[in-house]
């Protein structure tokens, strides 16, 4: 019984952590990426447009993060998130490409 309760507690904790992480990514997206990626401004792939993201994702996540950090086409260096870490950029790209 103790093992079952411990397992359920762990699952609940992981669920809360995952939910909090998803909320943090959404908040970062709303503060930065949405300006171009919600409308496709300046050729940015729209959030949720898997067909538009597919050829970009095929280049690899490291390349996409490099493009964000250095700027690419009309996107300025850092996008609109100058203080994001590489991990946050990865999470934002994953969020937008699904």
C-alpha positions as CSV (number, residue, x, y, z in Angstrom):
1,X,0.0,0.0,0.0
2,X,2.8,2.4,0.9
3,X,4.4,1.7,-2.5
4,X,1.1,2.5,-4.3
5,X,0.7,5.8,-2.4
6,X,4.3,6.7,-3.1
7,X,3.9,5.9,-6.8
8,X,0.7,8.0,-7.0
9,X,2.4,10.9,-5.2
10,X,5.3,10.8,-7.7
11,X,3.0,10.7,-10.7
12,X,1.0,13.7,-9.2
13,X,4.3,15.6,-8.6
14,X,5.5,14.9,-12.2
15,X,2.2,16.0,-13.6
16,X,2.3,19.3,-11.7
17,X,5.9,19.8,-12.9
18,X,5.0,19.1,-16.5
19,X,2.0,21.4,-16.2
20,X,4.1,24.2,-14.7
21,X,6.7,23.8,-17.5
22,X,4.0,23.9,-20.2
23,X,2.7,27.1,-18.6
24,X,6.1,28.7,-18.5
25,X,6.7,27.9,-22.2
26,X,3.2,29.3,-23.1
27,X,4.0,32.4,-21.1
28,X,7.4,32.9,-22.9
29,X,5.7,32.3,-26.2
30,X,3.1,35.0,-25.4
31,X,5.8,37.4,-24.4
32,X,8.0,36.9,-27.4
33,X,7.2,34.5,-30.3
34,X,3.6,35.3,-30.8
35,X,4.3,38.6,-32.4
36,X,5.4,36.9,-35.6
37,X,4.6,33.2,-35.3
38,X,0.8,33.7,-34.6
39,X,0.3,35.5,-37.9
40,X,3.2,34.4,-40.0
41,X,4.6,37.9,-40.2
42,X,7.7,38.3,-42.3
43,X,7.6,34.7,-43.4
44,X,7.7,33.2,-39.9
45,X,6.2,29.7,-39.8
46,X,2.9,29.9,-38.0
47,X,2.5,28.2,-34.6
48,X,0.8,24.8,-35.1
49,X,1.4,24.7,-38.9
50,X,3.2,21.4,-39.0
51,X,3.7,21.5,-42.8
52,X,5.5,24.8,-42.5
53,X,7.7,23.5,-39.6
54,X,8.5,20.1,-41.1
55,X,11.4,21.3,-43.4
56,X,12.8,23.4,-40.7
57,X,12.7,20.6,-38.1
58,X,14.5,18.4,-40.7
59,X,17.5,20.7,-40.4
60,X,17.8,19.6,-36.7
61,X,17.1,21.3,-33.4
62,X,20.7,22.5,-33.0
63,X,20.4,24.4,-36.4
64,X,17.1,25.9,-35.4
65,X,18.4,27.1,-32.0
66,X,21.5,28.6,-33.8
67,X,19.2,30.5,-36.2
68,X,17.2,31.9,-33.3
69,X,20.3,33.0,-31.4
70,X,22.0,34.5,-34.4
71,X,19.0,35.7,-36.3
72,X,17.7,34.3,-39.5
73,X,16.0,35.9,-42.5
74,X,13.7,38.6,-41.0
75,X,14.0,37.2,-37.4
76,X,16.4,39.3,-35.3
77,X,19.0,37.6,-33.1
78,X,17.3,36.1,-30.1
79,X,13.9,36.5,-31.7
80,X,12.0,38.6,-29.3
81,X,13.4,36.7,-26.3
82,X,16.9,38.1,-25.7
83,X,17.2,36.3,-22.3
84,X,16.1,32.8,-23.3
85,X,18.4,29.9,-22.7
86,X,19.0,27.3,-25.4
87,X,16.7,24.9,-23.5
88,X,13.9,27.6,-23.6
89,X,14.5,28.1,-27.3
90,X,14.1,24.4,-27.8
91,X,10.9,24.2,-25.8
92,X,9.5,27.2,-27.7
93,X,10.3,25.6,-31.1
94,X,8.7,22.4,-30.0
95,X,5.7,24.3,-28.7
96,X,5.3,26.2,-32.0
97,X,5.9,23.2,-34.3
98,X,3.1,21.0,-32.8
